């Protein structure tokens, strides 16, 4: 329904919002990981996060292909037809990432004797 400069503006705003959310999620995860563990445990935490990242890189394309294929089979659906379902899933993942940045989900480290000396 949009065309010309209006379409370009809406697409540009959506692209900027998507990129801002992605950078916010990545930065937040780095901060969470850095604050959740003590200095001597950061190597292990980094190894666990790298393992999880590798797993997601392996499973992600297959899951994305399956969702895309499924969404193309339902082109005439009344709710989120066609590729709109793919974008719905992408938005769910982004929303979950932002939700996990809020205070109730943050893991805070306990004050130890060495922290109290500084």
C-alpha positions as CSV (number, residue, x, y, z in Angstrom):
1,X,0.0,0.0,0.0
2,X,3.0,2.3,0.3
3,X,5.1,3.6,-2.5
4,X,7.9,6.1,-3.2
5,X,9.4,8.0,-0.4
6,X,6.9,6.7,2.2
7,X,7.9,3.1,1.5
8,X,11.6,4.0,1.6
9,X,11.2,5.8,4.9
10,X,9.2,3.0,6.5
11,X,11.8,0.4,5.4
12,X,14.7,2.5,6.6
13,X,13.1,3.0,10.0
14,X,12.4,-0.7,10.3
15,X,15.9,-1.6,9.3
16,X,17.4,0.9,11.9
17,X,15.2,-0.5,14.6
18,X,16.2,-4.1,13.8
19,X,19.9,-3.2,13.8
20,X,19.6,-1.3,17.1
21,X,17.8,-4.2,18.7
22,X,20.4,-6.7,17.5
23,X,23.3,-4.5,18.8
24,X,21.5,-4.0,22.1
25,X,21.0,-7.7,22.6
26,X,24.7,-8.5,21.8
27,X,26.0,-5.8,24.1
28,X,23.6,-6.9,26.8
29,X,24.7,-10.5,26.6
30,X,28.4,-9.5,26.8
31,X,27.6,-7.4,29.9
32,X,25.6,-10.1,31.5
33,X,28.3,-12.7,31.0
34,X,31.0,-10.3,32.3
35,X,29.1,-9.5,35.5
36,X,27.6,-12.9,36.2
37,X,30.9,-14.7,36.9
38,X,34.0,-13.9,38.8
39,X,37.3,-13.2,37.2
40,X,38.7,-16.7,37.6
41,X,35.6,-18.3,36.0
42,X,35.4,-16.1,32.9
43,X,37.3,-18.5,30.7
44,X,34.9,-21.3,31.5
45,X,31.9,-19.1,31.0
46,X,33.4,-17.9,27.6
47,X,33.9,-21.6,26.6
48,X,30.3,-22.5,27.4
49,X,29.0,-19.5,25.5
50,X,31.2,-20.3,22.5
51,X,29.9,-23.9,22.6
52,X,26.3,-22.6,22.6
53,X,27.1,-20.2,19.8
54,X,28.5,-23.0,17.7
55,X,25.5,-25.2,18.4
56,X,23.1,-22.4,17.3
57,X,25.2,-21.8,14.1
58,X,24.8,-25.5,13.3
59,X,21.1,-25.8,14.1
60,X,20.0,-22.3,12.9
61,X,20.2,-22.7,9.2
62,X,18.3,-26.1,9.3
63,X,15.6,-24.6,11.6
64,X,15.4,-21.5,9.4
65,X,15.0,-23.5,6.3
66,X,12.3,-25.6,7.9
67,X,10.4,-22.5,9.0
68,X,10.7,-21.0,5.6
69,X,9.5,-24.1,3.8
70,X,6.6,-24.4,6.2
71,X,5.7,-20.8,5.8
72,X,5.7,-21.1,2.0
73,X,3.2,-24.0,2.2
74,X,0.7,-21.8,4.1
75,X,0.5,-18.9,1.6
76,X,-3.3,-18.8,1.8
77,X,-3.5,-18.9,5.6
78,X,-5.7,-16.3,7.3
79,X,-3.2,-15.7,10.1
80,X,0.3,-14.6,9.1
81,X,0.3,-16.0,5.5
82,X,3.5,-17.0,3.7
83,X,6.8,-15.4,4.7
84,X,5.1,-13.2,7.3
85,X,5.4,-16.3,9.6
86,X,9.2,-16.2,9.2
87,X,9.4,-12.6,10.3
88,X,7.0,-13.4,13.2
89,X,9.5,-16.0,14.5
90,X,12.4,-13.6,14.0
91,X,10.6,-11.0,16.1
92,X,9.8,-13.5,18.8
93,X,13.5,-14.3,19.1
94,X,14.5,-10.6,19.2
95,X,11.8,-9.9,21.8
96,X,12.9,-12.8,24.0
97,X,16.5,-11.4,23.8
98,X,15.4,-8.0,24.9
99,X,13.1,-9.4,27.7
100,X,16.0,-11.4,29.1
101,X,18.0,-8.1,29.6
102,X,15.6,-6.9,32.4
103,X,16.5,-7.1,36.1
104,X,14.5,-10.3,37.1
105,X,16.5,-12.4,34.6
106,X,19.9,-11.1,35.3
107,X,22.2,-13.3,37.3
108,X,24.1,-11.3,39.9
109,X,27.2,-12.6,41.5
110,X,27.4,-12.9,45.3
111,X,29.8,-10.7,47.2
112,X,32.7,-12.9,48.3
113,X,35.4,-12.1,50.9
114,X,37.8,-11.0,48.1
115,X,35.2,-8.5,46.7
116,X,34.7,-7.0,50.2
117,X,38.4,-6.3,50.6
118,X,38.6,-4.0,47.5
